[in-house]
Amino acid sequence: MSSTADAAERPFREALVDLGAVSENVAVLAAVVAPALTMAVVKANAYGHGAVPVARAALAGGADWLGVADLDEAHELRDAGIDAPLLAWLHDPAAAFAPAIDRGIDLGVSSLRQLQAIADAAASVDRIAAVHLKLDTGLSRSGVAPEQWGEATALAAQLERTGRLRVRGIFSHLANTSAAEDAKQLAAFELGLEQAATAGLRAEVRHLASTAAALRLPAARFDLVRIGIGVYGVPPFGDGTTAADLGLRPAMTLRARVAAVRRVEAGTGVSYGHVWRADRASNLALVPLGYADGVPRQASGRAEVWLAGARRPVVGRIAMDQFVVDLGDDHAEVGDEVVLFGDPEHGVPSADDWGDAAGTIGYEIVTRIGPRVPRRYVGGA
Ligand SMILES: *Cc1c(COP(=O)(O)O)cnc(C)c1O
């Protein structure tokens, strides 16, 4: 990492998103799961990376489908002219399904009530809604409860016959609890598929796996896998497996320029509450990112950054806008590049390292990078 050469043209803080990495990660994962298809999950602004550019890069990498949580996210993609197959699965009880059906957005269905509302909306725009019925196989969040699955599949089959909807998919989601729990959910899903077939449903895509199971549980791949975190090159496992181990490359690099430097005497208290004091005379650098930008305060005194050619400890409390790094007797200049996380193959910390420091996971670290941090895109098609 060079320090000052290109600092002048670089903003104060930025999240650099490598769209080439997004495309390559999708291609790698698509090859692993083939012949299953891939759905790139771009909910939550593509895990903080930027929904529209990431969706385009994922499609360029060979994603067959896009997935989002709610309809606003789906409309954002359609507004941008993205017409790929697209599924949204988490609905406002008052969701306006008609415009979504009109725009060819597939709808996840977790209840009889939603099924009926979608059929009514389809009738109002004289279209056939494409739905994916979701069975709760043990995550206990959304999805039709197993006790109601018979009724839901019967109603769906009846609505298919009236020409109001088509059950294009049947899906569920794993709890990633243990191999034994995954196997139980897999069995429950297979039973649900049989029941749906008995009800007369012929779903084109059956899908269960997200990134973790797509990689480690081939039996869960079915026709389609929903890959979120893998698209971004962040490992799903939390067991020390690196992105490189999986053939993936982190797409986001969070970096800034040093805003101030100072030399302090031994014993000097640093940042709010003086929870850290220099135990020797030391050089400190101020980094202009804080919890307003998604840098977790819980990582105070635990995380590291890359600065002046090495990893350096974050010392004292992380504040709303800034935090302090201890350089010891090494030097940094105002304007030097500081990397919070990126591709650890280059020596910098990973998003997972920050997750470990904050008692959370890499998912949360990348997704919570705030709106004050401009995203800059490189490597797009
Ligand atoms: C977020 C989400 C995914 C993607 O999960 P990853 O672990 O990021 O791959 C898949 N399916 C559903 C239903 C989700 O909510």
The ligand as an ORCA input file, in Angstrom:
! r2SCAN-3c Opt
* xyz 0 1
  C     -29.942    -12.720      3.132
  C     -30.516    -13.972      2.616
  C     -29.742    -14.843      1.828
  C     -28.260    -14.653      1.580
  O     -27.545    -15.199      2.662
  P     -25.934    -15.202      2.664
  O     -25.573    -15.903      3.915
  O     -25.528    -13.761      2.684
  O     -25.502    -15.897      1.443
  C     -30.374    -15.931      1.269
  N     -31.685    -16.167      1.487
  C     -32.448    -15.382      2.274
  C     -33.879    -15.715      2.477
  C     -31.889    -14.255      2.875
  O     -32.642    -13.488      3.662
*
